[in-house]
Amino acid sequence: MRRRQLASSSTRYASGLSALTTDEPDPDSFARAIAAEAAIVDAGFALLFFSQSLVDAAALAQALKVHAPSLAYAGCSTAGEITPQGLEEGHALALLLPSASFSIVSTTVENLSSSGMDGITGEVVELRRLLQSRAGRERAKSVFALCFIDGLSYAEEAVTSAIHWGLDDIPLIGGSAGDDLKFETTSLISNGKVTSDSAIIVLVATEIPFHVFKTDNFIPTDEKLVVTASDPDHRIVREFNATNAAEEYAASVGTVAQALTPLSFASHPVVVKVAGEYYCRSIQRMHVDGSLSFFCAIDDGVVLSIAQPKNMVEATRAALEDAERKVGGIDMILGFDCVLRRLDARNRQVYREISELYRTKKVIGFGTYGEQYRSMHLNQTFTGIAFGERQAAE
């Protein structure tokens, strides 16, 4: 049962950033609110994150064309939202970036399934040149990159790597678009265009101090799963350790294949070691034949470790407080939070605590089907960028 509908609400931050949220299934009303707020804060760009259960992407794009024709924007559909009030579902969110503090350029890469990665790197290089010409040399010294990628494209690893190559030393974070755990189709939206099988790249130059970071709450165990049969193109594992994938995974986490659910995968992720660090490689779902679909690239010979959880609330709090120290006090945090963390929080009965932590630490963003951090595509991770209230100490 839906709770009582809310009118669009706005939250303004010291840096000039402004967030609008709604749970009304009325794209025209939301677009009018965005246009009005953009005029007040002199926003030149907006980030949009929305539940497809609430609003259709094409309808939202059309409403913005009518009510905010001069406002540039980019964003995607979600698997849950993080609003100024905390964790939500079935909402739409807009983050308005004022022209006085931010210079922004963006591009959309379509047809990921057939795009060459060299071409993506080239587009990023051209985007950097465009940003420098618009922002000026001084502001262009402090830049970060955002990316939003179709979370059902099977292309996040290659695309993230290609973007990273073109960025040089510019830090990259982002999130894979979701569709409320339906696993049917996601939508990306940018300046009137609605696409799937695509990625949006956004470069942002600003004088506001910022810090890019990530956090998860799992540690590896000695329990190993070696991929011995897989379909890499579709991210499907058929066998672990020469045994049916679901049966072997279930045995490793102390249950049986018939009892596996999305909560099982959220609570017991697997991790892979890359360059001395462990990264989550989360399972999306089980098929009737006992094969397992993953949210990330997988291949024969990959060695995975079963992971055990740390306290999610305390691990997240520590990461947010570290980011706060880095920027000399948080104005707000833009966060991309794996949907499996949300499921795991419910399973461990810490959902309200995580939601309250996000509210008090001024986190806004969305629930993802995967997270991007520098050159890596991740799972079951929170990636974020903290904006400071003042210039951070050197």
C-alpha positions as CSV (number, residue, x, y, z in Angstrom):
1,M,0.0,0.0,0.0
2,R,1.4,3.4,-1.0
3,R,1.7,6.0,1.7
4,R,0.1,9.4,1.3
5,Q,1.5,11.1,-1.7
6,L,3.8,14.0,-1.2
7,A,4.1,17.2,-3.2
8,S,7.5,17.9,-4.6
9,S,9.9,19.0,-1.8
10,S,13.2,20.8,-2.1
11,T,16.3,20.9,0.0
12,R,19.0,23.5,-0.6
13,Y,22.6,23.2,0.5
14,A,25.3,25.7,1.4
15,S,27.2,25.1,-1.9
16,G,24.1,26.2,-3.9
17,L,23.1,22.6,-4.8
18,S,19.4,21.9,-4.6
19,A,17.6,18.6,-4.4
20,L,13.9,18.0,-5.4
21,T,12.0,14.8,-4.7
22,T,8.5,13.6,-5.4
23,D,6.4,10.4,-5.2
24,E,3.7,11.8,-7.4
25,P,3.3,10.0,-10.8
26,D,3.0,13.4,-12.5
27,P,6.0,14.3,-14.8
28,D,4.5,17.7,-15.7
29,S,4.2,18.7,-12.1
30,F,7.8,17.5,-11.3
31,A,9.2,19.2,-14.4
32,R,7.5,22.5,-13.4
33,A,9.0,22.3,-9.9
34,I,12.4,21.6,-11.4
35,A,12.1,24.6,-13.8
36,A,11.1,26.9,-10.9
37,E,13.9,25.7,-8.6
38,A,16.4,25.9,-11.5
39,A,15.5,29.6,-12.0
40,I,15.9,30.4,-8.3
41,V,19.3,28.8,-7.9
42,D,20.5,29.6,-11.5
43,A,21.1,25.9,-12.3
44,G,22.7,25.1,-15.6
45,F,22.5,21.3,-15.2
46,A,20.4,18.7,-13.4
47,L,21.0,15.1,-12.4
48,L,17.8,13.0,-12.5
49,F,17.1,9.7,-10.9
50,F,13.7,8.1,-11.1
51,S,11.7,4.9,-10.5
52,Q,10.1,3.6,-13.7
53,S,7.3,2.4,-11.5
54,L,6.5,6.1,-10.8
55,V,7.2,7.9,-14.0
56,D,8.0,6.9,-17.7
57,A,11.3,8.2,-18.9
58,A,9.9,9.5,-22.2
59,A,7.1,11.3,-20.4
60,L,9.6,13.0,-18.1
61,A,11.8,14.0,-21.0
62,Q,8.8,15.5,-22.8
63,A,7.7,17.4,-19.7
64,L,11.2,18.8,-19.3
65,K,11.2,19.9,-22.9
66,V,8.0,21.8,-22.3
67,H,8.7,23.3,-18.8
68,A,12.5,23.6,-18.7
69,P,13.6,23.8,-22.3
70,S,17.0,25.4,-21.6
71,L,18.0,23.2,-18.7
72,A,20.6,20.5,-19.6
73,Y,20.3,17.2,-17.7
74,A,21.3,13.6,-17.4
75,G,20.2,10.7,-15.4
76,C,18.7,7.2,-15.3
77,S,16.1,4.9,-13.9
78,T,16.7,3.3,-10.5
79,A,16.4,0.4,-8.1
80,G,15.4,2.6,-5.2
81,E,16.3,6.2,-4.4
82,I,18.2,8.0,-1.7
83,T,16.4,11.3,-0.9
84,P,17.2,14.0,1.7
85,Q,14.7,12.0,3.9
86,G,16.7,8.7,3.5
87,L,16.1,5.5,1.6
88,E,13.0,5.5,-0.5
89,E,11.3,3.5,-3.3
90,G,9.1,4.7,-6.1
91,H,10.4,8.3,-6.1
92,A,11.9,10.7,-8.5
93,L,14.9,12.9,-7.6
94,A,16.5,15.9,-9.2
95,L,19.8,17.4,-8.1
96,L,20.3,21.0,-9.5
97,L,23.8,22.3,-9.9
98,P,24.2,26.1,-10.0
99,S,26.2,27.7,-12.8
100,A,28.0,29.9,-10.3
101,S,29.8,26.9,-8.8
102,F,29.7,24.2,-11.5
103,S,30.7,23.9,-15.2
104,I,29.3,20.7,-16.8
105,V,29.4,18.9,-20.1
106,S,28.0,15.5,-21.0
107,T,27.6,13.0,-23.8
108,T,25.6,9.9,-24.5
109,V,27.2,6.7,-25.9
110,E,24.5,4.6,-27.6
111,N,24.5,1.0,-28.8
112,L,27.0,-0.3,-26.3
113,S,26.6,-3.8,-27.6
114,S,28.2,-2.7,-30.9
115,S,30.3,0.3,-29.9
116,G,34.1,0.2,-30.0
117,M,35.8,1.0,-26.7
118,D,38.4,3.1,-28.5
119,G,35.6,5.3,-29.7
120,I,34.4,5.8,-26.1
121,T,37.8,6.8,-25.0
122,G,38.0,9.3,-27.8
123,E,34.7,10.8,-26.9
124,V,35.9,11.3,-23.3
125,V,39.0,13.1,-24.6
126,E,36.9,15.4,-26.7
127,L,34.6,16.0,-23.7
128,R,37.6,17.1,-21.6
129,R,38.6,19.6,-24.3
130,L,35.0,21.0,-24.4
131,L,34.9,21.3,-20.6
132,Q,38.2,23.2,-20.5
133,S,37.0,25.7,-23.2
134,R,33.8,26.3,-21.3
135,A,35.1,26.3,-17.7
136,G,38.3,28.1,-18.2
137,R,41.8,26.8,-17.3
138,E,41.5,27.6,-13.5
139,R,38.2,25.9,-12.8
140,A,39.1,23.0,-15.1
141,K,41.9,22.1,-12.7
142,S,39.3,20.6,-10.3
143,V,37.2,18.0,-12.2
144,F,35.4,14.8,-11.5
145,A,33.5,12.5,-13.8
146,L,30.2,10.7,-13.5
147,C,28.9,7.9,-15.6
148,F,25.5,6.2,-15.8
149,I,25.4,2.9,-17.7
150,D,22.5,0.5,-18.6
151,G,22.6,-2.0,-15.8
152,L,21.4,-4.8,-18.1
153,S,23.9,-4.1,-20.9
154,Y,26.6,-6.6,-19.9
155,A,29.0,-3.9,-20.8
156,E,29.9,-2.0,-17.6
157,E,33.4,-3.3,-17.2
158,A,34.5,-2.5,-20.7
159,V,32.8,0.9,-20.8
160,T,34.2,1.9,-17.3
161,S,37.7,1.0,-18.4
162,A,37.3,2.9,-21.7
163,I,36.0,6.0,-19.9
164,H,38.9,5.8,-17.4
165,W,41.5,5.6,-20.1
166,G,40.2,8.9,-21.5
167,L,40.1,10.7,-18.2
168,D,43.8,10.6,-17.4
169,D,43.8,11.4,-13.6
170,I,40.2,12.7,-13.3
171,P,38.4,10.6,-10.7
172,L,35.3,8.6,-12.0
173,I,32.3,7.4,-10.1
174,G,28.9,6.3,-11.2
175,G,26.1,3.8,-11.1
176,S,24.4,1.3,-13.3
177,A,20.7,2.1,-14.1
178,G,18.1,-0.1,-12.5
179,D,14.5,-1.0,-13.1
180,D,13.1,-1.7,-9.6
181,L,14.5,-5.3,-9.6
182,K,12.4,-6.4,-12.6
183,F,15.4,-7.1,-14.8
184,E,13.6,-6.2,-18.0
185,T,14.8,-2.8,-19.2
186,T,16.4,0.3,-17.8
187,S,16.3,3.9,-19.2
188,L,18.9,6.6,-19.5
189,I,17.8,10.2,-20.1
190,S,19.8,13.1,-21.4
191,N,18.7,16.4,-22.9
192,G,15.5,15.1,-24.4
193,K,16.9,11.7,-25.5
194,V,15.8,8.5,-23.8
195,T,17.9,5.4,-24.5
196,S,18.8,1.9,-23.3
197,D,22.0,-0.1,-24.2
198,S,23.8,3.2,-23.6
199,A,26.0,5.1,-21.2
200,I,26.0,8.8,-20.2
201,I,29.3,10.5,-19.3
202,V,29.3,13.7,-17.3
203,L,32.3,15.9,-16.6
204,V,32.0,18.4,-13.8
205,A,34.4,21.3,-12.9
206,T,33.9,23.1,-9.6
207,E,35.7,25.2,-7.0
208,I,33.7,23.4,-4.3
209,P,36.0,20.9,-2.4
210,F,35.1,17.3,-3.1
211,H,36.3,13.8,-2.3
212,V,35.5,10.6,-4.2
213,F,35.3,7.4,-2.2
214,K,33.9,3.9,-1.9
215,T,32.9,1.5,0.9
216,D,31.6,-2.0,1.3
217,N,31.2,-4.2,4.4
218,F,32.5,-7.7,3.5
219,I,35.7,-9.6,4.2
220,P,36.9,-12.7,2.3
221,T,37.0,-16.1,3.8
222,D,39.1,-19.2,2.8
223,E,36.1,-20.8,1.0
224,K,36.9,-20.7,-2.7
225,L,34.7,-21.1,-5.8
226,V,36.5,-21.6,-9.1
227,V,34.4,-20.9,-12.2
228,T,34.7,-24.1,-14.3
229,A,31.8,-23.6,-16.8
230,S,30.3,-20.2,-17.8
231,D,28.7,-18.1,-20.5
232,P,30.8,-14.9,-20.2
233,D,28.7,-13.0,-22.8
234,H,25.6,-13.3,-20.6
235,R,27.4,-13.3,-17.2
236,I,26.1,-16.8,-16.4
237,V,28.1,-19.3,-14.3
238,R,27.0,-22.9,-14.9
239,E,29.6,-24.7,-12.6
240,F,31.7,-23.9,-9.6
241,N,34.4,-26.4,-8.8
242,A,33.1,-28.7,-11.5
243,T,29.7,-28.9,-9.7
244,N,26.3,-27.3,-10.5
245,A,26.8,-23.6,-9.7
246,A,23.8,-23.1,-7.4
247,E,24.4,-26.3,-5.5
248,E,28.1,-25.5,-4.9
249,Y,27.4,-21.9,-3.9
250,A,24.6,-23.0,-1.6
251,A,26.8,-25.6,0.1
252,S,29.5,-23.0,0.6
253,V,27.1,-20.7,2.5
254,G,25.5,-23.4,4.5
255,T,22.1,-24.0,2.7
256,V,20.6,-25.8,-0.2
257,A,20.0,-24.6,-3.7
258,Q,16.2,-24.8,-3.3
259,A,16.4,-22.3,-0.5
260,L,18.4,-19.6,-2.4
261,T,16.7,-16.2,-2.8
262,P,17.9,-12.7,-3.7
263,L,18.4,-12.2,0.1
264,S,20.8,-15.1,0.1
265,F,22.9,-13.5,-2.6
266,A,22.8,-10.1,-0.9
267,S,23.9,-11.6,2.5
268,H,26.6,-13.9,1.1
269,P,28.4,-12.2,-1.9
270,V,31.5,-13.5,-3.5
271,V,34.6,-11.5,-3.9
272,V,37.5,-11.5,-6.4
273,K,41.1,-10.3,-5.7
274,V,42.4,-7.7,-8.1
275,A,45.8,-6.1,-7.6
276,G,45.8,-7.0,-3.9
277,E,42.3,-5.7,-3.2
278,Y,39.0,-7.6,-2.9
279,Y,36.0,-6.5,-4.9
280,C,32.4,-7.9,-4.7
281,R,31.1,-9.9,-7.6
282,S,27.4,-10.2,-6.8
283,I,24.9,-12.8,-8.0
284,Q,21.8,-11.5,-9.6
285,R,19.5,-14.6,-9.7
286,M,19.3,-18.3,-10.0
287,H,17.9,-20.1,-13.1
288,V,15.8,-23.3,-13.1
289,D,18.9,-25.3,-14.3
290,G,20.9,-24.2,-11.3
291,S,23.0,-21.7,-13.2
292,L,23.6,-18.3,-11.7
293,S,23.5,-14.8,-13.4
294,F,25.9,-12.2,-12.1
295,F,25.8,-8.4,-12.0
296,C,29.4,-8.3,-13.4
297,A,31.7,-9.9,-15.8
298,I,32.6,-13.5,-15.2
299,D,34.7,-16.2,-17.0
300,D,36.1,-19.6,-16.7
301,G,39.1,-19.8,-14.3
302,V,38.1,-16.9,-12.2
303,V,38.7,-17.7,-8.5
304,L,36.0,-16.3,-6.1
305,S,35.9,-16.3,-2.4
306,I,32.8,-16.4,-0.2
307,A,32.6,-13.2,1.8
308,Q,31.4,-12.6,5.4
309,P,29.8,-9.4,6.5
310,K,31.0,-6.7,8.7
311,N,28.6,-4.3,10.4
312,M,27.1,-2.4,7.5
313,V,26.0,0.6,9.5
314,E,29.4,1.1,11.2
315,A,31.4,0.4,8.1
316,T,29.4,3.0,6.2
317,R,29.5,5.5,9.0
318,A,33.3,5.2,9.1
319,A,33.6,5.9,5.4
320,L,31.2,8.9,5.5
321,E,33.0,10.4,8.5
322,D,36.4,9.9,6.7
323,A,35.0,11.7,3.7
324,E,33.8,14.5,6.0
325,R,37.3,14.9,7.4
326,K,38.7,15.0,3.9
327,V,36.5,17.9,2.8
328,G,36.5,19.8,6.1
329,G,32.8,19.3,6.8
330,I,30.1,17.8,4.5
331,D,27.7,19.9,2.6
332,M,26.1,16.9,0.9
333,I,27.1,13.6,-0.6
334,L,26.1,12.2,-4.0
335,G,25.9,8.4,-3.6
336,F,25.5,5.3,-5.8
337,D,24.4,2.4,-3.6
338,C,24.1,-1.2,-4.8
339,V,20.5,-2.4,-4.5
340,L,21.9,-5.6,-2.9
341,R,23.1,-3.5,0.0
342,R,19.5,-2.3,0.5
343,L,18.3,-5.9,0.4
344,D,21.0,-7.0,2.8
345,A,20.1,-4.1,5.2
346,R,16.5,-5.3,5.3
347,N,17.6,-8.9,5.9
348,R,19.8,-7.8,8.8
349,Q,17.2,-5.4,10.1
350,V,19.4,-2.4,9.8
351,Y,17.5,-0.7,7.0
352,R,16.2,2.1,9.2
353,E,19.6,2.7,10.7
354,I,21.2,3.0,7.2
355,S,18.4,5.3,6.0
356,E,18.9,7.5,9.1
357,L,22.6,7.6,8.5
358,Y,22.2,8.7,4.9
359,R,19.7,11.4,6.1
360,T,22.0,12.8,8.8
361,K,25.0,12.7,6.5
362,K,23.1,14.4,3.7
363,V,23.4,11.6,1.2
364,I,21.3,11.7,-2.0
365,G,21.4,9.4,-5.0
366,F,20.0,6.1,-6.1
367,G,20.0,2.3,-5.8
368,T,22.1,0.7,-8.6
369,Y,22.7,-2.5,-10.5
370,G,26.4,-1.9,-10.2
371,E,28.8,0.8,-9.2
372,Q,31.7,2.5,-11.0
373,Y,34.8,3.7,-9.2
374,R,37.8,5.0,-11.1
375,S,38.7,2.1,-13.5
376,M,36.5,-0.6,-11.8
377,H,33.0,-1.8,-12.2
378,L,31.9,-3.0,-8.7
379,N,29.0,-4.7,-6.9
380,Q,27.6,-4.5,-3.4
381,T,29.4,-1.3,-2.9
382,F,28.6,2.4,-2.1
383,T,30.5,4.8,-4.3
384,G,30.1,8.5,-3.6
385,I,31.4,12.0,-3.9
386,A,31.4,14.3,-0.8
387,F,31.1,18.0,-1.3
388,G,32.5,20.3,1.4
389,E,31.1,23.3,3.1
390,R,34.3,25.3,2.7
391,Q,37.8,24.9,1.3
392,A,39.4,21.8,2.7
393,A,42.7,22.2,4.5
394,E,45.8,21.3,2.4
